[in-house]
Amino acid sequence: MAKEQGFVPGRHRIEDYGGGGFRFAEMSHQGSILATPSGVRAITITAIAEIDAAMLDLVLADPSGVPDLLILGSGAELVTLPGALRGKLRAAGVGCETMATGAAVRTFNMLIDEGRRVAALLIAV
C-alpha cells in the first residue's frame, strides 16, 4: 500500500507540541493533526469552527475501527465543538472531550499508554 502524503501509519504518542506544530514518530510537523488508531494525518484546520461533518467522518471511517473517544485540542484556549457535531459523534458511539491543546496532548498520550481506542484532533499552538 502506498503511503498517503501527510499520513504516518500506526499509533503514535505526541512527543512535543508548540511553535505551530507537533513532534511524533521521531518527526516534526507544522500545523494541526488528526491522530486515529490507524495513524496520524496532517489537517488544515486552525480553529474548532472549521471542523465539519466531513472531518468527523475521517474519525468514524478509520480503517482500524471507530474509536471510543475523540479528544479535541482546541488551541491555546478551550472552545467547544458545536452541538450538532457532538451529536454526530454521540450517535456513532464516540465520546468527545474538548480541552486546550496542551491538556489534550497529555490526555491523549495517557490514554494511548493505557491501550485505549482513542483519537485526537489537535489544533496547533
N, C-alpha and C positions, 0 to 999 in steps of 0.2 A: 504494500500500500504506500503510495507517495505521501510524503509529509506535507500537510497543508501549510501554506505560508502563514506565519503568525500563530502557529499552533505547536505546542510541545506535548506529546502524549505522555500519559502517566500522572499519578497523584504526586503533587509536589508541595512541600511546605514553602511558605513565603519567608525567605531568608532575611529580607530587609525591605523597607519602603521609605519613600520621601524623595525630595528633589524631582518630583514629577513622574516617578516610576517605581518599579519593584525589582527585587532580585529573587530568582527562584531557579532551580535546576542548574546552578552554577552559571547563570546568565543574568544579564541586566536588560530590562525592558522599560522604555519611556512610554508612559501613557497608562490607561486603565486596562484591567484584565478580567476575564471570566475564568475561574478555576472550577472545573467539574470533576467528577470521579474519573473521567476518561482523559483529561488533560487540561492545559492552560492555553487560552487563546487571547490574542490582542483584541481589544474592542475600542471603538472611537468615542464612547460615552464620557462626558466630562461633568455630568450632573444627574442627579436622580430624575429630574424632569425629562431627561432624554430617554429613559427606559420605556420601552413599549412592549406590546404583546409578543412581537417577533423576537425580541431579546430574551424574554422569558421562555419562548419556545425552544431556544438553544439549550436551556437548562432542562426542560421537560423531555426533550428528544435525545438526551445524552446517550450515546451507544452503550455505556456501562449501566444504564438504568436511571430511573428518576431518583434524585437524592431525597433524603428525609428532611433536609433543612437547607435553605438558601440564606446565606449571610450577606447582607448588603452593606458595603463600606461606602458611606455617603460623602466622603471627602473630609475636610477639616472639621465640619460641624454636622450634627445629626439633622438629617432631613428625611422625612418618612416617604415611603412608597405610596402612591395613590391607592385608594380602597379597591378600585376595580381590578388593579393588577394584583393586589394582595388576594383578592377573591379568586383570581385565576389560579394562583399557586395553591390556595386552600382547597379548591375543587379538585386539584390533581394530587392532593395529599401531601403537599410540601409545606413545611413550616417556613416562616420568614421572620428574620430578626434584622433590624436596621440599627446601625451604630456608626460612629465616626470611623474612618478607615483604619486608624491605628488600632482601635479596640477590635475591629472586625478581623484584622490580620492575626492578632493574638488569639482570638476565639477560634478562628479557622484552624490555625496551627494546633491548638489544644485538641480540637475535635478530630483532626487528621491523626494525631498521635494516639487517640483513643480508638481509632479504626472506624469512626462513624462515617456514614454516607452523607457527605456534606459538600455543598457547592458555595462559591463566594464570588460575588460581583463586586470588584474593588475599584473605586474611583481614585485615581492618582492624586496625591497631595504633594 
